[in-house]
Amino acid sequence: MEDKKKLVVPWDFTEVAESALAHAVKIGRQLGSDICLLHVVDSGIKTREEGQVKSHLKHIADENAAKFNMTITPEVVKGSIFSAIADYANDEEKDVSLVVMGTHGMKGMQKFTGSWALKVIVKSKVPFIVVQDPPVDQNRYHNIVFPIDFRTEDKEKMGMAIFMGKYFDSKIHILKDTPADKGLAARINKNLNFSVKFLMQNNVEYEIHEIERGKRAQRTIDFANKINADLILIVTTKSPTFADYMLGASEQEIIANSSKIPVCCVNPKASFASTSQFMGGGWRA
């Protein structure tokens, strides 16, 4: 990942978008990255109305660029938020490394239809950091919670863990449980050994914590609260079904946690998380 790659903040003119921008500023200052405010409009929008939206967004971008002394640009695209944000982030010509998105959590009908945030995230090849509140400070991410499970694709969030450890000097807190099923326990230990190997190889500080079995999402949130974590790092469900949205994939509970801890989501097969980027012990892009 090159420092100058762009950070994208989906912008819907709400307070949570402002919270996302504050986090993007925190990250962008550390990386030397520019920020893009991305607003999605309906494909059938009238030309005059589209012009008004662009003008308003440019004013906001310019105002915040002056406020934070950073390059912040506006971008208006047509389509659905459930595809347009990911399409923009996935376009290699846009040079996007990370999307920082605000969410209102799971409220009202979201409890029945699932989190729209997850529907946006799962189409992206680049990681998302999902936030509900602004950062408490502009300092580094001190403590990152890193739950380990049995899935092969769970390894793919390792790239982001090493990135955060290197650029933010973060400590990675690995969470694991020991399921009764010996096969699952062996797969979890395999992922644990993989993670420890590369954290050590890249000189990233870590600590392993054993958690009780059951309700992994809530156990993860409880632990994050206990250590006052700055971020929870997860891998999303591969190809979530309608049932996942209706019943709630476990990451929905974490993304919309009531403690409002920021959550970094890496999708299976996300380009960012290729292990070849850090096999040699150094970080390359």
N, C-alpha and C positions, 0 to 999 in steps of 0.2 A: 504494500500500500504506500503510495507516494504521498508525502505530506501535503502537496498542493491540490490533491483531489478535492472535489466539491462536496459539501454537505447540503442535503436537501431538507427543507422544513415544509411539509404540507401546510398550507395556510388557508384557514377558513374564517378569518377575522374574529376569532373567539379568544377567550382568555387562555384556554389550554394551548392554542397555537403560540401565544406569547411565551408560555412556559417552555414549550419546545424550542423556541428561538433562543431563550436564555441558556438552555443546555447546549444548543449548537454553538453558541458564542463561546461557552466554556471549553468545548472540545476544539473548536476552530482556532482559538488562541493557542492551544497547546500544539496543534498540528501545523498552523500557518495556512489553514484552508479557508477558501471563500464559502459563502453561504448563498443558497438560492431559496427564495420564498416561492413555493409552487402552489398555484391555485387552479382548481379544476372547475370548468364551467360546462354546462350542458351543450351538447353538439348543436342544438337548435337555437342557441342564443342569438338575439338580434345584434347586428353590427354595432349599433349605437350603444347598447347595453354592455357589449364586450369591451368597447372602448372606454367606457366609464369604469369598468372593473379594472382594466389595465392601468388606467390613470391613478385610481385609488391605491392599487397595490404598489405602483412605483413610488407614490408618496410615502407609503409605509416603509418600503425598502430603503429609500433615501434617508428617511428620518432615523431609522435604526442604524444605518451605516454610519451616520454622523455621531449617533449616541455611543456606539460601541467602537468607533474608529476601525471598522472592518469593511471589506468589500461584501455588500449584500445586494443581490440582484433579484428582480421580479421575473416570474415566468407564468404565463397563463396558457393552459392547454385544455382542449376539448375532450369530453368523454365522461366515463363513470369513474368515481373515486376508487372503485374496487379493481380497476385495471389501469387507469391512466397514471397513477402515482408509480406503480411498479414498472409500467412500460417506460416511463421517463428514466427511472433509476437504472433500468436494465440496458438502456441505450449506451453503448460503449463510447459514442462520440460525446456524450454529456459528461463523462469522466466523474461519475458519482461514486463515492466510497461508502457513504453512510446516509441513512434517512433518519431524522429525529422527528418523531411525530407525537403530538398531544392526543390524549384520549380522555373521555369523560368517565372511563371505567364502565361498569355494567349497571345500568340504571333502567328502570321502567321496562319497556319491551325488550331491551337488550338481554334481560334475564331469560326470555323465551326464545329469541331468535339468534342469540349468540353475539359475541363481540364483533362489531364491524371492523375493529382494528385488526383482528386476526385475518379477516377476509382480505384486507389490503396487503398484509404482510406476506402471506403465503405465496404470492405471485412474484416476489422479489428475489433477485439473485444477489443483492447486497443486504447486509444486516440492517435492522431497524432498532433504534432505541425508542421505546414508548414511555412517555412521561405523563404525569397528571398535574404535578406542581412544578414551579420553578426550582432550580437547585438552591440548596441552603447557602452555598458559597461558590466562589469561582476557583476553588482549589481542585486538586486532583481527585480522582475516584480512589479513595483509600482502600475500601474493602468490597470485593466482588464475590457474590455467592454463586457457586458453580455446582449445581446438582448433577450427579452421575446416575444414569440408568443403564438398562441392558441393551438398548438399541445400538446397532452398528453406526447409524448416522449421528449418534450422540457425540462421536469424536469430532464432528465437523465444527463444533463451536470452539475447538481448541485454538484455531487461528485468531479468533477475537480475544480469547483469554490472554494469549501471548502478546498480542498487539497492545491491550490495555496495560499489561504488566510492564511492557517496555516503555510506552509513551507516557503513562500516568504513574508509573512506579507502584502499581496496585498490588495488593495482596489477594491471592485467589484462595477462597475458602471452599474446598471440595466437600460436598455432602454425599454420603452413601449410606444405604441401608443394606441389610442382609436378608433377602427374601427366603421363605421356607423352601422354595423350589431350588434344588442344588444347581440345576442348569442355568437358571436366571442369575443366581448368585455368582456363578463362574463367569458369566458374560459381563456382569457389573464389575467384577474384579479385573477382567481383561481391559475394560474401558478405563478403569482407575489406573492400572499400570501404564497404559498408553499415555494418559494425561500427565501422570507424575514424571514419566520419562522426558516428555517434551518441555514441561515446565522447568525441570532441572537443567535440561540442555540449553535452555534460553535464559537461565539465571533469573527466573521469575519466582518471587516468594510465594509459598503456598502452605496450607495447613489442611489436614484431613480430619473431618468430623463424622462420627457415626450418629445416625438419627434412627429413631424408632420406625418400624414398619407401619405402613398404612397412611393414607391421606398425604401422599408425598408433596402435593402442592401446598397444603396448609403447613406441613412441617417445614418446607422451604421458606415460606413467608415468616413463620414464627422465628426461625433461626436468623433470618435477615434482620428482623426487628431486634433480636437479642444482641447482635453485634453492631447495630446501627449501620447496616450495609448501605453503600451508595448505589449499588447496581446488582441485579440478578441476571445471570446469563443462561439462556435456555435455547434448545433446539425445538422448532415447531413440529407439530404432527405432520408426517409425510402424507400428502394428498388427503387432507381432511374431508370427511364426508358430511352430508347434511346432518346426520346424526350427531357428529362432533359439534356442529354449530348449535343444534337444538339442546343437546344434553351437556355440552361444555367440555371441550378437550381440556386436559389438565392445565395447559399453558394459558387458557383463557382466564382461569382463576388467578394465576400468577400475574398476568398482564394487568388485570383489573383489580389488583390487591388493594384492600381498604387502607393499608398503610401508605399507599401512594409511592412505593419505592420504584424507581425507574427500572425497566426491564429491557435487556438487549436480546433480540430474537434473531437467530440464525436459521435459515431454511436448509433442509437437506439438499445437498449438492450445490449450495451457495458458492459462487466463485471465490469469495473472500476466504473461505475456510479450507482451501486446498492444502493438504499437509506438505506438499512439495515446497511450499513457500517458506517453511521453517525446518525442514529436515536437517539442514546443515548447522543448526544452532543459531543462525542469524535470521533476521527478518528481511524478506525480500518481497518485491511486488513485480 
